[in-house]
């Protein structure tokens, strides 16, 4: 009887440990996927803000002053771009920041 009980205990313990390891792997994979999705959202927001700021920059008149209509449009776009850039710096891998903020080559 003692041998049967011991085998049952070892079987249950081994099964539980395997289940615990599988659950830990599942949790780690889920966390990695959540982080990946957050990084993608952060980069997409940066790209959206960069495109908005680029559009505002192209609309810049030859002469402008702080407070005129173009500046009132440009200021929020540039602030949004800076905030999005900081998000990339905080959340994404260091190697992603340099390519994300590199100036685009002139055509």
N, C-alpha and C positions, 0 to 999 in steps of 0.2 A: 504494500500500500504506500509506503513512504517513497518508494521509487516512482510510482505512478504520480503521486502528488508533486514530487520534485520535478518530474518531466513536464507536468502540466504548468507548474509555476514558471519554469524556464521558457516554455513555449509562449506563454502569455507575456512574459517580460520581453522576450525577443520581438514578438509581434508588436507590442506597445512601443518599444524603442524604434522599430522600423517605421511605424505610423507617425511617431513624433518627428523623426528625421524627414519623412515625406512632407509633413505639414510645414516644417521649417523651410524646406526648399520651396514649397508653394508660396509661403509668405514672402520669402526673399524675391522670388520671381515677380510676384504681384507688386512689391515695393519698387523693384527695378523698372517695371512697366509704367508705374505711376510717375516716377522720376523722369523717365524718357518722354512721356506725354507732356509733363510740365516743361521740360526743356524745349520741346517742339513748339508748344504754345508761346513760350517766351521768345523764341527766335522768330516765329511768325509775327508776333506783335512788334518786334523790332523792325522787321522788314516792312510791315504796314506803316509804321511811323516814319521810316526812312523814305518810303515812297511819297507819303504826304508832305514831308519836309522838302523833298526834291521838287514836287509840284509847286509848292509855295516859293521856293528859290527861283524856279524858272519864271514865275510871274512877277519877280521883283522889278520894279521900275528903275530906270537909270539913276534917278535921284529919289531918295526917300529920307524920312526923318522919323525919329522915335515918336510914336503916337499917331502917325498917319494910318490910313486903312490897311496898307500892305503890312506894316509892322504889327498891327493888331491881329492879323491873320497869321503872320509868321511866328510870333512869339509863342502861342500855344503849341504850334507844330514843333518848334525847336525844343520846347520844354518836354513835350511828349517823347521826342526822340532821345533826349538825355535820360529820361526816366527808363525808357525801354533799353537803352544801352546799359544802364546800371543793372537792370534785371539780367541781362546776358552775362555781365561780369559776376553777379552773385550766384546765379544758378547753374551756369553752364561751365563746361571744362575750360581751363585757361587757354587751351589751344584754339578754341572757337572764337574767342573775343577778337583776336587780331584779324582774322579773315572777315569777320562780321563788320568791322569798323574800318577796314582798309578802303582808301579812296578808289573809286572805279576809274580805270584807265580811260583817257580821252579817246574818242573814236578817230 
